[in-house]
Amino acid sequence: MRLTVGGVKPPYTLPTKTKLPKRSTNAVPHQLKLGKKWNEYHGSNNWEGLLDPLDEKLRVEILRYGKFVESTYNSFVFDTSSPLYGTCRHPKHSLFHRSGLPGTGYRLTKNLHATSGIQLPRWVDKLPSWVSKQSSWIGYVAVCQDKEEIARLGRRDVVVAFRESGFLSLYSSSARKYQSLQNEVREEISRLLQSYGDEPLSITIAGHSLGAALATLTAYDITKTFKHAPSVSVISFGGPRVGNPSFRHEVEKNGIKILRIVNSTDIITKVPGFIINDHEDGEEHRGMHVASPGSLSTWLQKFIVEKTQWNYADVGRELRLSM
């Protein structure tokens, strides 16, 4: 699986060994049934014992959710000269098929939009100012409807997939035509919980690059908004840091499980801000090393963080790739 952005392929590839059935190029072999252990693959134990070496069933699940993200890129109109720029090129009922993802067992239930943070065509300058705040298509919500796939997964799964785009302001800002991405997600999740809340259910949110940051914010918002939310996990592909150590604590307190797929050479996963030691044991934490109390190094680091407000924390469990 390889994610593609505007013709450029980010460095995320997981070698595929499993032969897929002939009935669909995207169907998953029945022997990779998750069954009653689905919670473990959804992160209930922070994927303990599944990452090194990478468990085959988890590898297939990561690839599967990665393809949902890839379909958002394949469906987005990137051509700035087109009057359809910033929209989805496919209707809901055929998006998966037309974007190269048939046979998923999922039905797309809602398109998602966010206030555009992307460069607009030149001709927009001649239009009213509100046009520059129009919303662009950023992803979708889909729910598993296929009985065989539900049985394989061990529950009904709801997937929220984001392409690359903005972050906190994109999540909460609205525009003339669409409400905020935050409200779109809340309304659809509320509707799906009413429809399927009486059966085993999970919510999996996947995104790439800055879309991965949106996925983390979405997961946090869902757990804070819905008191009895089902299991919520994030599959993050090459995402930047989202918040500070306090935010990480809130994410963990709310039971959100995040699996961060990271490429060692991807600079996006190392920004923004600094990471300093926020652990009580005083051990070195990846990023800036905190020296002994009272040293010039400690004072300088704290001064920089306080002035810039750039004390960020990695959130979730990391799966690091070197390819």
Disulfide bonds with the S-S distance in Angstrom:
none
